[in-house]
Amino acid sequence: MDDRKLTIPRKVVSDLHHQLIPEDVDPNMSLCLSIVLEGTSLNLRELAAYLSLIDKTYGRLSPSGIYAYSHRPGEQLEIDSVSHGSLELKFLELIDNAPGIQALLFVFLILKYLPGVSKAYKDYQEGRLVRERRKMLREQVRRDRDLAALSDSRKNQVVELVDTLLVQVHCHLPRATNFARKSVRHVRITIIPRDEADSTNQ
């Protein structure tokens, strides 16, 4: 297993934080990554690949690295709740948990861009050029209104980091992408009170 930890520059994390999380948010709040799925006909293998992509991306960004993460259940990402009605998966991180927030933000970006860029990674084994992959990914970032205020240089850094993470989980991409296209209604992040986050686990 490749235990290399991906280090994210602090300025990139800071700028993403400012773009995606309100300023002066109370540290007693939680960041919630919400994935709303179709309620029927979910392909289990594709769902497993989608969840594995999330888990491995989060693990790559763990301070201890993917190998240690895989052997420490207490550090592993959990689905905090599954909402009734529509099938909605929620992953929570306390705002004051900087490493967890960083990881969840990049998981969010990857899931958001996945349906639009997967073709660029389809031929990864055949040696598709990095330039081609990043060109397609750069177009997704350019269209992303959430990141519109980022400078071009910062957007390029986001592209490079997301590309690196996608390459590291490329074996899961075909099935995960099929699942994203067929069964994921939307992916979003919101800020919720910590007590509301606690209530989802009861």
N, C-alpha and C positions, 0 to 999 in steps of 0.2 A: 504494500500500500504506500502511495506517495504521501509523505507526511509534511510536505512543504506547506508552510502557512503563508497565506496571501496577506501582505501588509498593505493597508490602505493609507495613503497620505492623510495627515490630520486635516489639511486644508480642504481636501475633497470631502471628507466626512462633515466638516463644519459647514461647508456650502450646501451640501445635500440636506443637512439638518435644518438650515435656515429656509430652504426651499420647500421642504416637505412637512416640517413641524412648526407650528406657530411659535413666535418669539415669546420669551418669558413664560413658557408653560410651567405649571406647578410641578415640582418633582414628585408629588404624590399622584400624578396621573400616569397612565400607561399608554404605550403605543400598541394599537391593535391592527394586525394584518388580517383582513377578512377576505375569504375566498367563497363566493357564492356559486354553487354547482347546480346543474340540472337535477331534478329530483328522481329521475328514473333512467334506466338503461345505462348505468355506469359500468364501463369495461374495467374489470378488476386489475388486469395487468397494466393497463394504461394509468389507472389511478395509482397503483403501486409505484410506477415509474415517476409520476408527477410528484408524489410525496417524497420519494427517494431523492429526486432532484432538489427539493426544498431542504431536506435534511442534510445532504452532502454539501450544498452551498453554505448553509449555516455553519456546518462543521469546519469548512475550509477557513471561515472567518473567525473561528473560535481562537481566543488567545493561546490556548494550549495546543492547537493544531488538530488536524483531522484524526490522526491515529489515537491520540489521547482522548479526544472527544468521543470516538467510537467505543472506548472502553470505560467511559465514565457516565453511567446512566443519569446521574444527578445533573450533568451539564448539558444533556441532550434536549433538543427542542421538543416541546409537547404541543399537541392540539389542546388548547385550554377549554374550548367548548364547541359543541355542535348544536346550532340553533334549530329549533323546531320550525315547522312550516316548510320553507325552502331549506335546502341543505347548505348550511353555511359553516365553514371551518374558521375558527379564530385562533390566532397565535398572538400572545401578549408578551410585552417586555416593559418593565418599569422604566420610566423616563430617565431615572438616575443610573440605570445600568448601561453605561456607554458602549461596551463591546456588544451587548445584545441588541441595542438600538442600531448600531452600525450594520450588524449582520442582517437584521430584519429589513432594513432599508434596501440593501442590495438584493435580498430575496424578492422583495416587492418589485424592484426594477426588472429583474430577470423574468419573473412571471408576467409582468406587463408587456415586455418586448418579445417574449417567446413565440407567440403565433406569427409575428411578422418577420422574424429573422431566422427561423429554424432551417429554411432552405439553404442558407449560407453555410450551415454546419452539417448538412446532410452528407456531403462528400468529404467530410473531415479525414476519413481514412485514406481517401485518394489524394490527399495533399492539397486541398483547396487553399489558395493563398490567403495569408493573414489580411492583406490589403482588401481583398474582395469581401471577406467576412465583415471587416470593420466598416467598410463603405456602407453595407446594408444596415448594420447596426447604427452607424452614425446618422442615417436618415431617420431611423426610429427616434433617436434622441432629439434630433432637430425638430421633429413634429410634436414632441412631448411638451405640452403646455406647462406641466408642473416644473419643468427645468428650463423654461424659456429665459429666465433671468440669469442663468449661468453664463459665464464667458465662454468663448469658443475653445479656449485652451482647457478650461475645466471640463467642458463637455467631452473633449477628446480624451481626457483622463478617465472619465466615467466609461467611455466606449472601450478603452483598453482594459479596464478592470472587469467590466461585464463580459467582454470577449474571453478573457483569461478564465473566468469562472465557468463560462459555458463550455469551453474546451475541456475543462477538468471533469465535466459531467456529461460529455458528449454521448456516452453509451446509453444514457437515459433519454436523450432528446427525441428520437423518433416517436416512441410511445407517449412520452410526456406531452409532446406537441399535439399529437392526435387528441389526447385527452383535453388539452387546453382549448382546442378549436371546437370540439364537439360538446364538451360538458361543462366548461367554465363560463358562467354568465359575466362575471366581472371580478376584478381584484382591486382592493382599495385599502388605504390606511386611514385610520382615524385616531383621535385622542379620546380616551375615556377615563373617568375617575378610577382610582385604585380600588375603591370599595365596590364599584360596579364590576371591575375585573375579578375581584375576590368572589363576588356573588355568582359568577359564571361557573365556578368550580364547585358550587354547593349542590 
